[in-house]
Structure formats: C-alpha cells, structure tokens
Amino acid sequence: SFCLCVQILDGQLRDKYNEVQQRVDSKAKAVVDAKKRAESLREEAKELLKDAQNKLKRLAELEKNYEENQRRLEGKARQLDGLEDKMRDILKDINKQIQIYNTCQ
C-alpha cells in the first residue's frame, strides 16, 4: 500500500515535472524567437535609417545643384537682357543709316 502510494506520487510528480519542463521549453523557444525577431527588426531599422540618410544626402546634393543652376540661369537672363539692349541700339543705328541713305537720294 505504501509502495503503491509512492509509485502513484512518483508518477504524478513525473507528469507534473514533464508538464513544467514542456512549459519552460515552450517559453524558452518563445524568448529565442522574440529575440531573433527583435534582432531582425533592429537590422531592418538600421537599413531603413541608412537608406533615409542616403536619400537626404542625395536630396541635399540635388538642392545644391538646383541653386547653382538657378544662379547660372539668372546670369544668362542678365546676359540676354544686355544682348537685347545692344540689339536695340544696333537696330536704331541701322534705322538712322537708312534714313540718312533715303534723304541722300
């Protein structure tokens, strides 16, 4: 009777131990999986940050180029204004010469 009780208790204890062991294994696996997922997310975040930094750098370069081109364009516009003024002066001179030529005939 005593032996039977010990065997029953031993069996119940073994069952409980196995149940607890399974829970521990399951929790440990969940922790490992969560750690892997966190590491993966961290790597992904690092890549996204690097990508964003590269895009910001590229944007800054484009902005600088745009400003340089804008300055160049303004310079060309001033140059064109000067050429138009010269052209008007030349046309005036030509018209004067035509008038002089016409009065001489």
ABEGO torsion letter per residue (X at the ends): XAAAAAAAAAAAAAAAAAAAAAAAAAAAAAAAAAAAAAAAAAAAAAAAAAAAAAAAAAAAAAAAAAAAAAAAAAAAAAAAAAAAAAAAAAAAAAAAAAAAAAAAX
